[in-house]
Amino acid sequence: QTKWRDVYAEQLRSVPWYSTYGNHDLHLDPCACTQNDQECAQVNPNKTDRSRFYMPSPSFFAEHPEMNTEVISLDLNAVGDSNVCHYTPCPGACNPAIWRRYNDAKGLLNWRLGASPHKNLVIFSHYPSDYLKNHWDIFGPLHDRRHSIVYLGGHRHSTDSSSVTPIWPHQSWCVGGGGGLSCDGAQGFLVGEVDAWDNVHTYPVIVPYNWCC
């Protein structure tokens, strides 16, 4: 309530907000301790419910044919943070759960790369591309040329395209610059626009550092 509904105007919340699990989410979320994704506290399959983020499962996709665009969310906590299970109440159950979700994410990504009819894929996880560069089963497909790809990750508290590992010929951004636990660079948010020719253009809106830090 205080971090989202009370911060963003109702007009901004009148469209679906897509979400993904990060390492800090799992510290207290029952999702860390179960293989049943429907027991995850943040899972919400109701796309018309504007009072919450939309996340039908830890990894999912949503199509926007009016913009020739598909959004793909990937749960990559197994490779993004090696200590994530250490901070949960159930390290023994957590490890197989997050690796199963990693394999689900990998399968979803490869399926949608082959099956999506849309020109643009906006792919995101909690982790920026430099965290994935040693995991070619995820990092490699981000270079797929059948689509125009924009990859977004957070975790690091900065908004920039200079700290990430490139996924040429596509776009890659770190979009974690909204304050919080720490500030690691420029603070602000990323804007993505789809033009009349279905091309995606991205640019950051940077705010004064002391607004967030």
FITI-717460 format. One line per 5 residues: number of its first residue (from 1); their letters; for each residue x, y, z of N, C-alpha, C. Coordinates in Angstrom, 1 decimal. Layout:
<atoms>
NUM	a	X Y Z X Y Z X Y Z; ... $
</atoms>
This chain:
<atoms>
1	qtkwr	0.8 -1.2 0.0 0.0 0.0 0.0 0.9 1.3 0.0; 1.8 1.3 1.0 2.6 2.6 1.1 3.6 2.7 0.1; 4.1 1.6 -0.5 5.2 1.7 -1.5 4.7 1.8 -3.0; 3.4 1.5 -3.2 2.9 1.5 -4.6 1.6 2.3 -4.7; 0.5 1.8 -4.1 -0.8 2.5 -4.2 -0.7 3.9 -3.8 $
6	dvyae	0.0 4.2 -2.7 0.0 5.6 -2.1 1.0 6.4 -2.9; 1.8 5.9 -3.7 2.9 6.6 -4.4 2.4 7.0 -5.8; 1.8 6.0 -6.6 1.5 6.2 -8.0 0.0 6.5 -8.1; -0.3 7.5 -9.0 -1.7 7.9 -9.2 -2.5 6.8 -9.8; -3.8 6.9 -9.5 -4.7 5.8 -10.0 -4.6 5.7 -11.5 $
11	qlrsv	-4.4 6.8 -12.2 -4.4 6.8 -13.7 -3.2 5.9 -14.1; -2.0 6.0 -13.4 -0.9 5.2 -13.8 -1.1 3.8 -13.5; -2.0 3.5 -12.5 -2.3 2.1 -12.1 -3.4 1.5 -12.9; -3.9 2.2 -13.9 -5.1 1.8 -14.6 -4.7 0.8 -15.8; -3.4 0.6 -15.9 -3.0 -0.4 -16.9 -2.2 -1.5 -16.1 $
16	pwyst	-2.1 -2.7 -16.7 -1.4 -3.8 -16.0 0.1 -3.4 -15.6; 0.5 -3.7 -14.4 1.9 -3.6 -14.0 2.4 -5.0 -13.9; 3.5 -5.3 -14.6 4.1 -6.6 -14.7 5.2 -6.7 -13.6; 5.3 -7.8 -13.0 6.3 -7.9 -11.9 7.1 -9.2 -12.0; 8.2 -9.2 -11.2 9.1 -10.4 -11.2 9.6 -10.5 -9.8 $
21	ygnhd	10.0 -11.8 -9.4 10.6 -12.0 -8.1 12.1 -11.6 -8.1; 12.5 -10.9 -7.0 13.9 -10.7 -6.8 14.4 -11.3 -5.5; 15.7 -11.2 -5.3 16.2 -11.9 -4.1 15.6 -11.5 -2.8; 15.4 -10.2 -2.6 14.8 -9.8 -1.3 13.4 -10.2 -1.1; 12.6 -10.3 -2.2 11.3 -10.8 -2.1 11.2 -12.2 -1.5 $
26	lhldp	12.2 -13.1 -1.8 12.2 -14.4 -1.4 12.6 -14.6 0.0; 13.2 -13.6 0.7 13.6 -13.8 2.0 12.5 -14.2 3.0; 11.3 -13.6 2.7 10.1 -13.9 3.6 8.9 -14.5 2.9; 9.0 -14.5 1.6 7.8 -15.0 0.8 7.8 -16.5 0.8; 6.6 -17.1 1.0 6.4 -18.6 1.0 6.9 -19.2 -0.3 $
31	cactq	7.0 -18.4 -1.4 7.5 -18.9 -2.7 8.8 -19.6 -2.6; 9.7 -19.2 -1.6 11.0 -19.8 -1.5 10.9 -21.2 -1.0; 9.8 -21.6 -0.3 9.8 -22.8 0.4 8.8 -23.8 -0.3; 8.3 -23.5 -1.4 7.3 -24.4 -2.1 7.6 -24.6 -3.5; 7.2 -25.8 -4.0 7.3 -26.0 -5.5 5.9 -25.7 -6.1 $
36	ndqec	5.0 -25.3 -5.3 3.6 -24.9 -5.9 3.6 -23.4 -6.1; 3.7 -23.0 -7.3 3.8 -21.5 -7.6 2.6 -20.7 -7.2; 1.5 -21.4 -7.1 0.3 -20.7 -6.6 0.3 -20.4 -5.2; 1.2 -20.9 -4.4 1.4 -20.5 -3.0 2.3 -19.3 -2.8; 2.8 -18.8 -3.9 3.7 -17.6 -3.8 2.8 -16.4 -3.5 $
41	aqvnp	3.3 -15.6 -2.6 2.4 -14.5 -2.1 2.1 -13.4 -3.2; 3.0 -13.2 -4.1 2.8 -12.2 -5.1 2.2 -12.6 -6.4; 1.9 -13.9 -6.5 1.3 -14.4 -7.8 -0.1 -14.0 -7.8; -0.5 -13.3 -8.9 -1.8 -12.8 -9.2 -2.2 -13.0 -10.6; -3.1 -14.0 -10.9 -3.4 -14.3 -12.3 -4.5 -13.4 -12.9 $
46	nktdr	-5.0 -12.5 -12.1 -6.1 -11.7 -12.6 -5.6 -10.4 -13.2; -5.6 -10.4 -14.6 -5.0 -9.2 -15.3 -5.9 -8.0 -15.1; -7.1 -8.1 -14.8 -8.0 -7.0 -14.6 -8.0 -6.4 -13.2; -7.3 -7.0 -12.3 -7.1 -6.6 -10.9 -6.1 -5.5 -10.9; -6.5 -4.2 -10.9 -5.5 -3.1 -10.9 -5.0 -2.7 -9.5 $
51	srfym	-5.5 -3.5 -8.5 -5.0 -3.1 -7.2 -3.7 -3.9 -6.8; -3.3 -4.7 -7.8 -2.1 -5.5 -7.5 -1.3 -5.6 -8.8; 0.0 -6.0 -8.7 0.8 -6.3 -9.9 0.2 -7.6 -10.5; 0.4 -7.7 -11.8 0.0 -8.9 -12.6 1.2 -9.9 -12.7; 1.1 -11.1 -12.1 2.1 -12.1 -12.2 1.4 -13.4 -12.0 $
56	pspsf	1.0 -14.0 -13.2 0.2 -15.3 -13.1 1.1 -16.5 -12.6; 2.4 -16.4 -12.8 3.4 -17.4 -12.3 4.7 -16.7 -12.2; 5.7 -17.3 -11.6 7.0 -16.6 -11.5 7.7 -16.2 -12.8; 7.4 -17.0 -13.8 7.8 -16.6 -15.2 6.5 -16.7 -16.1; 6.4 -15.7 -16.9 5.1 -15.6 -17.7 5.4 -14.7 -18.9 $
61	faehp	4.4 -14.7 -19.8 4.4 -13.8 -20.9 3.1 -13.1 -21.1; 3.1 -11.9 -21.7 1.8 -11.2 -22.0 2.0 -10.6 -23.4; 1.0 -10.7 -24.2 1.0 -10.2 -25.5 0.3 -8.9 -25.6; 0.9 -8.0 -26.5 0.3 -6.7 -26.8 0.3 -6.5 -28.3; -0.6 -7.2 -29.0 -0.6 -7.2 -30.5 -0.8 -5.8 -31.0 $
66	emnte	-1.5 -4.9 -30.3 -1.7 -3.5 -30.8 -0.4 -2.8 -30.9; 0.7 -3.3 -30.3 2.0 -2.7 -30.4 3.0 -3.6 -31.0; 2.5 -4.8 -31.5 3.4 -5.8 -32.1 4.5 -6.2 -31.1; 4.1 -6.3 -29.8 5.1 -6.5 -28.7 4.6 -7.5 -27.8; 5.6 -8.3 -27.2 5.3 -9.3 -26.2 6.2 -9.0 -25.0 $
71	visld	5.7 -9.1 -23.8 6.4 -8.9 -22.6 6.7 -10.3 -22.0; 7.9 -10.6 -21.6 8.3 -11.9 -21.0 9.0 -11.6 -19.7; 8.5 -12.2 -18.6 9.1 -12.1 -17.3 9.8 -13.4 -16.9; 11.0 -13.3 -16.4 11.8 -14.5 -16.1 12.2 -14.5 -14.7; 12.0 -15.6 -14.0 12.5 -15.8 -12.6 13.9 -16.4 -12.7 $
76	lnavg	14.9 -15.6 -12.5 16.3 -16.1 -12.6 17.1 -16.0 -11.3; 16.4 -16.1 -10.2 17.0 -16.0 -8.9 18.1 -17.1 -8.6; 18.0 -18.2 -9.3 18.9 -19.3 -9.1 20.4 -18.9 -9.5; 20.5 -18.1 -10.5 21.8 -17.7 -11.0 22.1 -16.2 -10.7; 21.1 -15.4 -10.3 21.4 -14.0 -10.0 22.0 -13.8 -8.7 $
81	dsnvc	21.7 -14.6 -7.7 22.2 -14.3 -6.3 22.4 -15.7 -5.7; 23.7 -16.1 -5.6 24.0 -17.4 -5.0 23.7 -17.6 -3.6; 23.4 -16.5 -2.9 23.1 -16.5 -1.4 21.6 -16.4 -1.1; 20.8 -16.4 -2.2 19.4 -16.0 -1.9 18.7 -17.0 -1.0; 19.0 -18.3 -1.1 18.4 -19.3 -0.2 18.9 -19.2 1.2 $
86	hytpc	20.1 -18.7 1.4 20.7 -18.6 2.8 19.8 -17.8 3.7; 19.2 -16.8 3.1 18.4 -15.8 3.9 16.9 -16.2 4.0; 16.5 -17.3 3.5 15.1 -17.8 3.7 15.0 -18.7 4.9; 13.8 -18.9 5.3 13.6 -19.9 6.5 13.8 -21.3 6.1; 14.0 -21.6 4.8 14.0 -23.0 4.3 15.0 -23.3 3.3 $
91	pgacn	16.3 -23.1 3.5 17.4 -23.2 2.5 17.3 -24.6 1.8; 17.0 -25.7 2.5 16.9 -27.0 1.8 15.8 -27.1 0.8; 14.7 -26.5 1.1 13.6 -26.5 0.1 13.7 -25.4 -1.0; 14.4 -24.3 -0.6 14.5 -23.2 -1.5 15.4 -23.6 -2.8; 16.5 -24.2 -2.5 17.4 -24.4 -3.6 16.8 -25.2 -4.8 $
96	paiwr	16.1 -26.4 -4.6 15.5 -27.0 -5.7 14.3 -26.2 -6.3; 13.6 -25.4 -5.5 12.5 -24.6 -6.0 13.0 -23.5 -6.9; 14.1 -22.8 -6.6 14.5 -21.7 -7.5 15.2 -22.3 -8.7; 15.8 -23.5 -8.6 16.4 -24.1 -9.9 15.3 -24.6 -10.8; 14.3 -25.1 -10.2 13.1 -25.6 -11.1 12.6 -24.4 -11.8 $
101	rynda	12.4 -23.2 -11.1 11.9 -22.0 -11.7 12.8 -21.5 -12.8; 14.1 -21.6 -12.5 15.1 -21.2 -13.6 14.9 -22.0 -14.8; 14.7 -23.3 -14.7 14.5 -24.2 -15.9 13.2 -23.8 -16.5; 12.2 -23.5 -15.7 10.9 -23.0 -16.3 11.1 -21.7 -17.1; 11.9 -20.8 -16.6 12.2 -19.6 -17.3 12.9 -19.8 -18.6 $
106	kglln	13.9 -20.7 -18.5 14.7 -21.0 -19.7 13.8 -21.6 -20.8; 12.9 -22.5 -20.4 12.0 -23.1 -21.4 11.0 -22.1 -21.9; 10.5 -21.2 -21.1 9.6 -20.2 -21.6 10.3 -19.3 -22.6; 11.5 -18.8 -22.3 12.2 -17.9 -23.2 12.4 -18.6 -24.5; 12.9 -19.8 -24.6 13.1 -20.4 -25.9 11.8 -20.7 -26.6 $
111	wrlga	10.8 -21.0 -25.9 9.5 -21.2 -26.5 9.0 -20.0 -27.2; 9.0 -18.9 -26.5 8.5 -17.6 -27.0 9.4 -17.1 -28.1; 10.7 -17.3 -28.0 11.5 -16.8 -29.1 11.1 -17.5 -30.4; 10.7 -18.8 -30.3 10.3 -19.5 -31.5 8.9 -19.3 -31.9; 8.0 -19.1 -30.9 6.6 -19.1 -31.2 5.9 -17.7 -31.3 $
116	sphkn	6.6 -16.7 -30.7 5.9 -15.4 -30.7 5.8 -14.8 -32.1; 4.6 -14.3 -32.4 4.4 -13.7 -33.7 4.8 -12.2 -33.8; 5.2 -11.7 -32.6 5.4 -10.2 -32.5 6.9 -9.8 -32.8; 7.0 -8.6 -33.4 8.3 -8.1 -33.7 9.2 -7.9 -32.5; 8.6 -7.3 -31.5 9.3 -6.8 -30.3 9.1 -7.8 -29.1 $
121	lvifs	10.2 -8.1 -28.4 10.1 -8.8 -27.1 10.7 -7.9 -26.1; 10.0 -7.6 -25.1 10.5 -6.9 -23.9 10.6 -7.9 -22.8; 11.9 -8.3 -22.5 12.2 -9.4 -21.6 12.8 -8.8 -20.3; 12.3 -9.2 -19.2 12.9 -8.7 -18.0 13.0 -9.8 -16.9; 14.0 -9.5 -16.0 14.1 -10.3 -14.8 14.6 -9.4 -13.7 $
126	hypsd	14.9 -9.9 -12.5 15.4 -9.0 -11.5 16.9 -8.6 -11.8; 17.6 -9.4 -12.6 19.0 -9.2 -12.7 19.4 -8.7 -14.1; 20.3 -7.7 -14.1 20.8 -7.2 -15.4 21.7 -8.2 -16.1; 21.9 -7.9 -17.4 22.5 -8.8 -18.3 23.9 -9.3 -17.9; 24.7 -8.4 -17.2 26.0 -8.8 -16.7 26.0 -9.9 -15.7 $
131	ylknh	24.9 -10.1 -15.0 24.8 -11.2 -14.1 24.5 -12.5 -14.8; 24.1 -12.4 -16.1 23.7 -13.6 -16.8 24.8 -14.1 -17.8; 25.9 -13.3 -18.0 26.8 -13.6 -19.1 27.5 -14.9 -19.0; 27.6 -15.5 -17.8 28.2 -16.8 -17.7 27.2 -17.9 -17.7; 26.0 -17.6 -18.0 24.9 -18.6 -18.1 24.3 -18.5 -19.6 $
136	wdifg	25.0 -19.2 -20.5 24.7 -19.0 -21.9 23.4 -19.5 -22.3; 22.8 -20.4 -21.5 21.5 -21.0 -21.8 20.4 -19.9 -21.7; 20.7 -18.8 -21.0 19.8 -17.6 -20.9 20.4 -16.5 -21.7; 21.7 -16.2 -21.5 22.3 -15.1 -22.1 22.4 -15.2 -23.6; 22.7 -16.4 -24.1 22.8 -16.6 -25.6 21.5 -16.3 -26.3 $
141	plhdr	20.3 -16.8 -25.8 19.1 -16.5 -26.5 18.7 -15.0 -26.6; 19.3 -14.2 -25.7 18.9 -12.8 -25.7 19.5 -12.1 -26.9; 20.4 -12.8 -27.6 21.0 -12.3 -28.9 20.2 -12.7 -30.1; 19.1 -13.4 -29.9 18.3 -14.0 -31.0 17.9 -12.9 -32.0; 18.0 -13.1 -33.3 17.7 -12.0 -34.2 16.4 -12.2 -34.9 $
146	rhsiv	15.6 -13.1 -34.4 14.2 -13.2 -35.0 13.3 -12.2 -34.5; 13.7 -11.5 -33.5 12.9 -10.4 -32.9 13.8 -9.2 -32.5; 13.2 -8.1 -32.3 13.9 -7.0 -31.7 13.7 -7.1 -30.2; 14.8 -7.2 -29.4 14.7 -7.5 -28.0 15.2 -6.3 -27.2; 14.4 -6.0 -26.1 14.8 -5.1 -25.1 14.9 -5.9 -23.8 $
151	ylggh	16.1 -6.0 -23.2 16.2 -6.7 -22.0 16.4 -5.7 -20.8; 15.6 -5.9 -19.7 15.6 -5.1 -18.6 15.9 -5.9 -17.3; 16.8 -5.4 -16.5 17.1 -6.0 -15.2 17.3 -5.0 -14.1; 17.2 -5.3 -12.9 17.4 -4.4 -11.8 18.5 -4.8 -10.9; 18.2 -5.1 -9.7 19.1 -5.6 -8.6 20.2 -4.6 -8.3 $
156	rhstd	20.9 -4.1 -9.2 21.9 -3.0 -9.0 21.1 -1.7 -9.0; 21.3 -0.8 -8.1 20.5 0.4 -7.9 21.0 1.5 -8.7; 20.7 1.4 -10.0 21.1 2.4 -11.0 20.2 2.3 -12.2; 20.1 3.4 -13.0 19.4 3.4 -14.2 20.4 3.7 -15.3; 20.8 2.8 -16.1 21.8 3.0 -17.1 21.9 1.9 -18.1 $
161	sssvt	22.6 2.1 -19.2 22.9 1.1 -20.2 24.4 0.8 -20.3; 25.2 1.5 -19.4 26.7 1.4 -19.5 27.3 0.4 -18.6; 26.5 0.0 -17.6 27.1 -1.0 -16.6 26.7 -2.4 -17.0; 25.9 -2.6 -18.0 25.4 -4.0 -18.3 26.3 -4.6 -19.4; 26.2 -5.9 -19.6 26.8 -6.5 -20.7 25.9 -6.4 -22.0 $
166	piwph	26.5 -5.9 -23.1 25.7 -5.8 -24.3 25.1 -7.1 -24.8; 23.9 -7.0 -25.4 23.3 -8.1 -26.1 23.1 -7.8 -27.6; 24.2 -7.3 -28.2 24.1 -6.8 -29.6 23.4 -7.9 -30.4; 22.5 -7.4 -31.3 22.2 -6.1 -31.8 21.1 -5.4 -31.0; 20.8 -6.0 -29.8 19.6 -5.5 -29.1 19.9 -4.5 -27.9 $
171	qswcv	18.9 -4.1 -27.2 19.1 -3.2 -26.1 19.0 -3.9 -24.8; 19.9 -3.4 -23.9 20.0 -3.9 -22.5 20.1 -2.8 -21.5; 19.3 -2.8 -20.5 19.3 -1.7 -19.5 19.3 -2.3 -18.1; 19.9 -1.5 -17.2 19.7 -1.7 -15.7 18.7 -0.7 -15.3; 17.7 -1.1 -14.6 16.6 -0.2 -14.3 16.3 -0.3 -12.8 $
176	ggggg	17.3 -0.3 -12.0 17.2 -0.4 -10.6 17.3 0.9 -9.8; 17.3 2.1 -10.5 17.6 3.4 -9.9 16.4 4.1 -9.4; 15.9 3.6 -8.3 14.8 4.3 -7.6 15.0 4.4 -6.1; 16.3 4.4 -5.7 16.6 4.5 -4.3 16.5 3.2 -3.6; 16.1 3.1 -2.4 15.9 1.9 -1.7 17.1 1.6 -0.8 $
181	lscdg	17.6 0.3 -0.8 18.7 -0.1 0.0 19.9 0.7 -0.1; 20.3 1.0 -1.4 21.5 1.8 -1.7 21.3 2.5 -3.0; 22.3 3.3 -3.4 22.3 4.0 -4.7 23.7 3.7 -5.3; 23.6 3.1 -6.5 24.9 2.7 -7.1 25.2 3.5 -8.4; 24.4 4.5 -8.7 24.7 5.3 -9.9 23.5 6.2 -10.1 $
186	aqgfl	23.2 6.5 -11.4 22.2 7.4 -11.7 20.8 6.9 -11.3; 20.0 7.8 -10.8 18.6 7.4 -10.3 17.6 8.0 -11.3; 16.5 7.2 -11.5 15.5 7.6 -12.4 14.7 6.4 -12.9; 14.1 6.5 -14.1 13.3 5.4 -14.6 13.5 5.4 -16.1; 13.1 4.3 -16.8 13.3 4.1 -18.2 12.0 4.3 -18.9 $
191	vgevd	11.9 5.0 -20.0 10.7 5.1 -20.8 11.0 4.3 -22.1; 10.0 3.5 -22.5 10.0 2.8 -23.7 8.8 3.2 -24.6; 9.0 3.6 -25.8 8.0 4.0 -26.7 8.0 3.2 -28.0; 6.8 2.8 -28.5 6.7 2.0 -29.8 6.2 3.0 -30.8; 6.9 3.2 -31.9 6.5 4.2 -32.9 5.5 3.5 -33.9 $
196	awdnv	5.1 4.3 -34.9 4.1 3.9 -35.9 4.6 2.7 -36.7; 5.9 2.5 -36.8 6.5 1.4 -37.5 6.9 0.2 -36.6; 6.4 0.2 -35.4 6.6 -0.8 -34.4 8.1 -1.0 -34.0; 8.8 0.1 -34.0 10.1 0.2 -33.5 10.1 0.7 -32.0; 10.9 0.0 -31.2 10.9 0.4 -29.7 12.1 1.3 -29.5 $
201	htypv	11.8 2.5 -28.9 12.8 3.5 -28.5 12.8 3.6 -27.0; 14.0 3.6 -26.4 14.1 3.7 -25.0 15.0 4.9 -24.6; 14.7 5.5 -23.5 15.5 6.6 -23.0 15.3 6.7 -21.5; 16.3 7.1 -20.7 16.1 7.3 -19.3 15.7 8.6 -18.9; 14.9 8.7 -17.8 14.6 10.0 -17.2 15.3 10.0 -15.9 $
206	ivpyn	16.4 10.8 -15.8 17.2 10.9 -14.6 16.8 12.0 -13.7; 16.7 11.7 -12.4 16.3 12.7 -11.4 17.5 13.1 -10.6; 17.5 14.2 -9.9 18.6 14.6 -9.0 18.9 13.4 -8.0; 20.1 13.2 -7.8 20.6 12.0 -7.0 20.0 12.1 -5.6; 19.9 13.3 -5.0 19.4 13.3 -3.6 17.9 13.2 -3.5 $
211	wcc	17.2 13.1 -4.6 15.7 12.8 -4.5 15.5 11.3 -4.0; 16.5 10.4 -4.3 16.3 9.0 -4.0 17.3 8.5 -3.0; 18.4 9.2 -2.8 19.5 8.7 -2.0 19.8 9.5 -0.8 $
</atoms>
